[in-house]
Amino acid sequence: MEGRDLIHARFAARAAAAAEAAAISSACGTMSYGALDLASGALAADIGRIGAGDGAGVVAILAERGPHVVVAALACARAGRPF
C-alpha cells in the first residue's frame, strides 16, 4: 500500500488544505481538522514514546463514544499501531 493511500496520510492532506473545516460534529461539539490533527499528533507522539503496542501487537482504546475515540484511532494509525 502506498503512503498516500493510508488513512492518516489522507487525513493529513485534508487537514493541511482545510484546517478550520469541521472534521467531527457531535453532541460534545465540533472539532476542526486542525484541532483533530494537533490532538491526534500529540497522542501519537505519546504512543510512540511509551512504546505502546510493542510486542503486544495492538493498542487498546477504552472509551465511551465521542470525538476522543476518533482522536485515539487516528493517533494509533499515525503511530503505526493497530488498535
N, C-alpha and C positions, 0 to 999 in steps of 0.2 A: 504494500500500500504506500503510495506516495505521501509525503508530508503534508501537501496541501489538501489531501483528502481526509485527514484526521479532523475529528470534530473540534478539537481545541484550536487547530490551525484556521479552520473556517470561522470560528468564533473570534479569534484574534483579528482577522481581516475585517470582520463586521464591526468590532469594537473600535478599530482604528478609523474606519470610514464614518461611523455614526455614534460617537461616544455618548452623546446626550440622548439618543433614542431609547425608548423603553424596551428593555430586554425581558423583564418579568413584571407582571401585574398580578396582584393577589389581594386578599383581604388585609394583608400586612402592609400593603402599599406598592409602590412601583420602584423598580431598580433599573437604572440605566445600564447600557452596555459598558460604559466607562467604569461605573461603580462595581459591576459584576466582574469586570476584568481585574480591577485592583484587589477586590476581596478574594477572588479565586487564585490570583497570583501570590498573594501573601500566604494563603493556606497551602498552596502547592509548595512554596518555599519551606514552610514548616514541615510538611510531609517528607520532603527530600532531606531536610536537616536531621530529622529524628530517625530516618530510615524506615518509616512505616511501610510495611509490606515486604521488606527484605526477608527472604526465607519463608515467610508465611504465605506469600503469593497474592494476598488481597488486603485492602483497607476496608474495614467495616464502617458503615455510616449508620448511626443510630440516631434518628431524629424524627420528630413529627413532620407532617407535610408542611412545606413552606419554602420560601426563597432560599433559605440556608441549605436545603438539600441540593438545589441546583448549584450553589456555590461549591459545596463539598464534592459533588460529582465532577464538575468541571475542573476543580483543583486536582482530583485524582488523575484525570486524563492528562492534565498539564504536567503532573509529576511522573507520568508514565506508569502509574499504578492501577491495577484493576480494583474495582470496588463491588 
